[in-house]
Amino acid sequence: MPDLLKVSNEGRMSTNNAVSKRTALLIATLSSFLTPFMSSSVNIALPTIASEFAMNAVVLSWVATSYLLAAAMFLIPFGRIADIYGRKRIFVYGILIYTVSSLLSAISTSAIMLISFRILQGIGSAMIFGTGVAILTSVFPLGERGKALGINVAAVYLGLSLGPFLGGFLTQHFGWRSIFLANVPLGLIIIAFTFWKLKGEWAEAKGERFDLIGSVIYSLALVAIMYGFSLLPAMWGAWLILIGALGILAFIKWEMKREYPIFEINLFKNNTVFVFSNLAALINYSATFAVTFLLSLYLQYIKELSPQNAGLILLSQPIVQAVFSPFAGRLSDRIEPRIVASVGMALTVLGLFLFTFLNTNTSPGFIITGLIILGFGFAFFSSPNTNAVMSSVENRFYGLASAMLGTMRLTGQMLSMGIAMLIFAVYIGRVQITPEYYPLFLTSAKIAFIIFASLCFGGIFASLARGKVF
């Protein structure tokens, strides 16, 4: 009889564990789609928003930038808070703040209101970024983690890539406010699933103190760097980047003296896998985020396609990526993640290199081929790279490691757009892109793709240099 009870209990625990895994994967995947989708879909609605609120170019840029800056500022602090007070708790608060701020953004009646609610939305996103992947890593053991992270990464890139297409469709047929409203029901669904289906809590750093001063120094330094890049080539931009870099050095010095630092500096000092995996992620996002932006302009200006038709061509990349990211994740459970991720980075180089040949006569088939190769590259890089980062740290640092990856993503996105904008400023100038400037636009796009391909080529070596994960 005791043996039967033991078998019954073990079976029940196994079933509950399987339900928790499925629930955690569903929740993390939905939230991983939600936040990148918002950040990329709003960009397509900016002209409509500018028209309604009579915004000038500088104020309009803050509709997008305020969200990214707020998310980047709070990612690491909230990752640490989640490790101390509970990842599920911070995740729920994050989804709640994100959902409410989406609704408030949709009913904004002025530019200041919209930008303020976008800042609030960025804070909610930081709480989600810093916990979603950490919860997945806590629930899935090492041998199954790559597959789960692969599905999660597919959702991130799907959100980033589908954003402009779906955002354009919603804006065209229902107005720009519909983009924000579309996030509300999905946010409520995630909250309901988290409360009713996701059992347990994860807080391996419980009892440790939170370093408030360190988090303030870090946040302000990061904002100075990211905002500085958005101002280049103006001298103020260079000064802000320098001030931010000095702030990061001050942060490192401060953290090395803390008993409970907000960021464990030893992760960078003694963990080659963690360092080079994060560096590879930063390089990959820096070299690829602006690709959709550049190709969207190329297809609409040079090839004279409608936004919807341009979006259909751009869909070829996320479709490939969504299909193969889970496979690449599973592969990284069996083969060293650095090998799989490095192959992915090499494929990304090839895709970017093909786009250096863009001209007025380039066929849609050539562009789709390049995007498909990029889709394979993203799939085979991102899932294994995420697996490498999360598997290289102790479980009490899962929230921090997840937040660090999110920071690399946001910083890379800002750098990628900063590079593209800097090239435009140098070659085209701060003017509207009209037919007389099309040759200069093509030159700028080619130079951008050459820089991006070169960055990714260097990223192959960063990916290989990380060493073995297992």
Secondary structure, DSSP 8 states (H G I E B T S, - for coil): -HHHHHHHHHHHHHHHHHHHHHHHHHHHHHHHHHHHHHHHHHHHHHHHHHHHHT--HHHHHHHHHHHHHHHHHHHHHHHHHHHHH-HHHHHHHHHHHHHHHHHHHHT--SHHHHHHHHHHHHHHHHHHHHHHHHHHHHHS-HHHHHHHHHHHHHHHHHHHHHHHHHHHHHHHHH-THHHHHHHHHHHHHHHHHHHHT------TTTT----HHHHHHHHHHHHHHHHHHHHTTSHHHHHHHHHHHHHHHHHHHHHTT-SS-SS-THHHHS-HHHHHHHHHHHHHHHHHHHHHHHHHHIIIIIS---HHHHHHHHTHHHHHHHHHHHHHHHHHHHS-HHHHHHHHHHHHHHHHHHGGG--TT--HHHHHHHHHHHHHHHHHHHHHHHHHHHHTS-GGGHHHHHHHHHHHHHHHHHHHHHHHHHHHHHHT-SS---GGGHHHHHHHHHHHHHHHHHHHHHHHHHHHTT----
